[in-house]
Amino acid sequence: MENNICFVKRRNALLAKMQDNSMAIIFSGKHCTRSHDSEYPFRQRNHYWYLTNHLEASGILVLQKIKGQESSHLFVAAKNPEVELWSGKRLGQEKARTQLLIDYTYSHEDFSSTFKQLAHGTEHLYVQFDDQENFAKILTFYHELRQTRKRDFNFFANLTDLSPIIEELRSIKSPEEIEILEKGMQVTALAHRGAMALTKPGLQEFQIAAWLDFVFRYLGGSGPAYESIVAAGNNANTLHYISNNDVLCDGQMLLIDSGGEYQGYANDITRSFPVGKKFSPAQREIYQLVLNSQKAVLEKLKLGMTFEQLENIASQALIEGLLDLKILKGSKPELLASKAHKKYYPHSIGHFMGMDVHDQNPYIGKDLSPISMAAGMVITVEPGLYIPLDDESVPLAFRGIGIRIEDDVLLKKDGHDILSKNIPKEIPELEAAMKIPFEECQKRLFEHNLLF
C-alpha cells in the first residue's frame, strides 16, 4: 500500500490541472489475439498504469472534480471463480479500493449506468483522443445522455484531449521512477556486456538476441522494451533491422540496439563493436567520429536546451569529421545548410523516454515552440553514421559500416547523469570487454552480481 501512495500523488497532480466541474476517463489495455485462441502477453496501457498501478485488463479510471471536491473511481473486472480458475486471480472491487487507494470501486460491467450517474454536474470532459475505440464509446454515452435529458442537458460543454496533460506529468520522473530506471539499467548493462563477450564469427544474430532476451527476463524484467536490433555488417544500415537472422563474419561491425523493460520502464541502449574483437583502421575512424559527436552533445547539454539545439551540435561535429574523411566535400556552412550529412545520419539526436521507449511527451509546447530540457527528464543521445555497401561515392574501406552509440541520460538541476555509463563505449574499453570470458558474464548473471 505504501508503494501506491505515489500513484495517489499522480492522480492528485492530474486533478490539479483539471478544471472545476470536470471528469477525466482513462481506460486500461485489453487482451489481444495472437492467433486463433492464443493471445499476446498482456501489457498494460501506460497512462492507466501510471495513474493506478492496476495491471489487469478491463479497468477504467474516472477522476472527478465537482465544486472543488475531488474523487477517484475505478471500474475493475469482477471476481469470478470459474474464470479465475483458468486465467488467474483478479484483484476485485474491495482489494482494488484498499490496495490501490481508490475512493470508489465498481464492477466493469456497471460502467455504462454508473457513468451516466457520475456525469451529472460535469461541464468538462477529459478523454484520450488517440484512444479511438474508447473515445467512440464515450461519445456514444454522450449522445444517449443528450437524447434522454434534453431539457436539462447542461454538462460536457467542453471536450479536452487528456493525453498531452498526462504526458507532461510523465515527462518529469519522480525519485521512485529514477530508481526503477537505474535498476533496469543494471540489467541492461549486464545484457550488453555479455553480448560483447559472446560475439564471435560464425554465430547467428538471433543467438545474440536470445542472450539479451534471457537476461532481461531472468533478472526480473518483462523482457525487451522493444524488438532488439542485432545487426552485423551492412545490416546496421537498416535503422530498424529486426530480422536478426544473419551470420556474424570476421571483419564486420555488430550494432546492438537493445534495452530491457523493468517494472514498466524502458531502457534504450545502442553499442557498436567489431565481431573480430578488434577495430580495423576504417572502423576505428568512423566509430571515433560518432563517439566524438556524442561527446560534443553531452559536453554542452544543459537545462533549458532543446532537441533542435542538440541536433545542431551533433550535426556540426559529424560534418567536420565527414569532411576530414573525405566522405563529404564542400564548405561546412553549406553542408550544414543543405543537410548533406543526413544522407549518412538520417535520424535525430534523441528522444524522451520512460514508460515508453519513445515517450509521448509533448515535444512542442502550447506556444508551438520546442519544449526545453528540465530536471527530471530522461532522454537518449544517439548520433550515428550509416554508409551502405553499395555507396560508390565513399572510399571502399568505409562501405558497409553502420555505427550508432546511444546512451540514456537523466537531466538534473546540477547537470546530467549518464544512466548507461557502465556500458563500455570507448574503443579500449570495448576491446577489453570483448575479451572477458563469456562464462564470467554468465556467473554474474546467476549470482545477480550486476556491477563490473
C-alpha positions, 0 to 999 in steps of 0.5 A, spaced: 500 500 500 505 504 501 508 503 494 501 506 491 501 512 495 505 515 489 500 513 484 495 517 489 500 523 488 499 522 480 492 522 480 492 528 485 497 532 480 492 530 474 486 533 478 490 539 479 490 541 472 483 539 471 478 544 471 472 545 476 466 541 474 470 536 470 471 528 469 477 525 466 476 517 463 482 513 462 481 506 460 486 500 461 489 495 455 485 489 453 487 482 451 489 481 444 489 475 439 495 472 437 492 467 433 486 463 433 485 462 441 492 464 443 493 471 445 499 476 446 502 477 453 498 482 456 501 489 457 498 494 460 496 501 457 501 506 460 497 512 462 492 507 466 498 504 469 501 510 471 495 513 474 493 506 478 498 501 478 492 496 476 495 491 471 489 487 469 485 488 463 478 491 463 479 497 468 477 504 467 479 510 471 474 516 472 477 522 476 472 527 478 472 534 480 465 537 482 465 544 486 472 543 488 471 536 491 475 531 488 474 523 487 477 517 484 473 511 481 475 505 478 471 500 474 475 493 475 473 486 472 469 482 477 471 476 481 469 470 478 471 463 480 470 459 474 474 464 470 479 465 475 480 458 475 483 458 468 486 465 467 488 467 474 486 471 480 483 478 479 484 483 484 476 485 485 472 491 487 474 491 495 482 489 494 482 494 488 479 500 493 484 498 499 490 496 495 490 501 490 487 507 494 481 508 490 475 512 493 470 508 489 470 501 486 465 498 481 464 492 477 466 493 469 460 491 467 456 497 471 460 502 467 455 504 462 449 506 468 454 508 473 457 513 468 451 516 466 450 517 474 457 520 475 456 525 469 451 529 472 454 536 474 460 535 469 461 541 464 468 538 462 470 532 459 477 529 459 478 523 454 484 520 450 483 522 443 488 517 440 484 512 444 479 511 438 475 505 440 474 508 447 473 515 445 467 512 440 464 509 446 464 515 450 461 519 445 456 514 444 454 515 452 454 522 450 449 522 445 444 517 449 445 522 455 443 528 450 437 524 447 434 522 454 435 529 458 434 534 453 431 539 457 436 539 462 442 537 458 447 542 461 454 538 462 460 536 457 460 543 454 467 542 453 471 536 450 479 536 452 484 531 449 487 528 456 493 525 453 498 531 452 496 533 460 498 526 462 504 526 458 507 532 461 506 529 468 510 523 465 515 527 462 518 529 469 520 522 473 519 522 480 525 519 485 521 512 485 521 512 477 529 514 477 530 508 481 526 503 477 530 506 471 537 505 474 535 498 476 533 496 469 539 499 467 543 494 471 540 489 467 541 492 461 548 493 462 549 486 464 545 484 457 550 488 453 556 486 456 555 479 455 553 480 448 560 483 447 563 477 450 559 472 446 560 475 439 564 471 435 564 469 427 560 464 425 554 465 430 547 467 428 544 474 430 538 471 433 543 467 438 545 474 440 538 476 441 536 470 445 542 472 450 539 479 451 532 476 451 534 471 457 537 476 461 532 481 461 527 476 463 531 472 468 533 478 472 526 480 473 524 484 467 518 483 462 523 482 457 525 487 451 522 494 451 522 493 444 524 488 438 532 488 439 536 490 433 542 485 432 545 487 426 552 485 423 555 488 417 551 492 412 545 490 416 546 496 421 544 500 415 537 498 416 535 503 422 530 498 424 533 491 422 529 486 426 530 480 422 536 478 426 537 472 422 544 473 419 551 470 420 556 474 424 563 474 419 570 476 421 571 483 419 564 486 420 561 491 425 555 488 430 550 494 432 546 492 438 540 496 439 537 493 445 534 495 452 530 491 457 523 493 460 523 493 468 517 494 472 514 498 466 520 502 464 524 502 458 531 502 457 534 504 450 541 502 449 545 502 442 553 499 442 557 498 436 563 493 436 567 489 431 565 481 431 573 480 430 574 483 437 578 488 434 577 495 430 580 495 423 583 502 421 576 504 417 572 502 423 576 505 428 575 512 424 568 512 423 566 509 430 571 515 433 567 520 429 560 518 432 563 517 439 566 524 438 559 527 436 556 524 442 561 527 446 560 534 443 552 533 445 553 531 452 559 536 453 554 542 452 547 539 454 544 543 459 537 545 462 533 549 458 536 546 451 532 543 446 532 537 441 533 542 435 539 545 439 542 538 440 541 536 433 545 542 431 551 540 435 551 533 433 550 535 426 556 540 426 561 535 429 559 529 424 560 534 418 567 536 420 569 529 421 565 527 414 569 532 411 576 530 414 574 523 411 573 525 405 566 522 405 563 529 404 566 535 400 564 542 400 564 548 405 561 546 412 556 552 412 553 549 406 553 542 408 550 544 414 545 548 410 543 543 405 543 537 410 548 533 406 550 529 412 543 526 413 544 522 407 549 518 412 545 520 419 538 520 417 535 520 424 535 525 430 539 526 436 534 523 441 528 522 444 524 522 451 523 516 454 520 512 460 514 508 460 515 508 453 521 507 449 519 513 445 515 517 450 509 521 448 511 527 451 509 533 448 515 535 444 512 542 442 509 546 447 502 550 447 506 556 444 508 551 438 515 552 440 520 546 442 519 544 449 526 545 453 530 540 457 528 540 465 530 536 471 527 530 471 527 528 464 530 522 461 532 522 454 537 518 449 543 521 445 544 517 439 548 520 433 550 515 428 553 514 421 550 509 416 554 508 409 551 502 405 555 497 401 553 499 395 555 507 396 560 508 390 561 515 392 565 513 399 572 510 399 571 502 399 574 501 406 568 505 409 562 501 405 558 497 409 559 500 416 553 502 420 555 505 427 550 508 432 552 509 440 546 511 444 546 512 451 540 514 456 541 520 460 537 523 466 537 531 466 538 534 473 538 541 476 546 540 477 547 537 470 546 530 467 547 523 469 549 518 464 544 512 466 548 507 461 555 509 463 557 502 465 556 500 458 563 500 455 563 505 449 570 507 448 574 503 443 579 500 449 574 499 453 570 495 448 576 491 446 577 489 453 570 487 454 570 483 448 575 479 451 572 477 458 570 470 458 563 469 456 562 464 462 564 470 467 558 474 464 554 468 465 556 467 473 554 474 474 548 473 471 546 467 476 549 470 482 545 477 480 552 480 481 550 486 476 556 491 477 563 490 473 
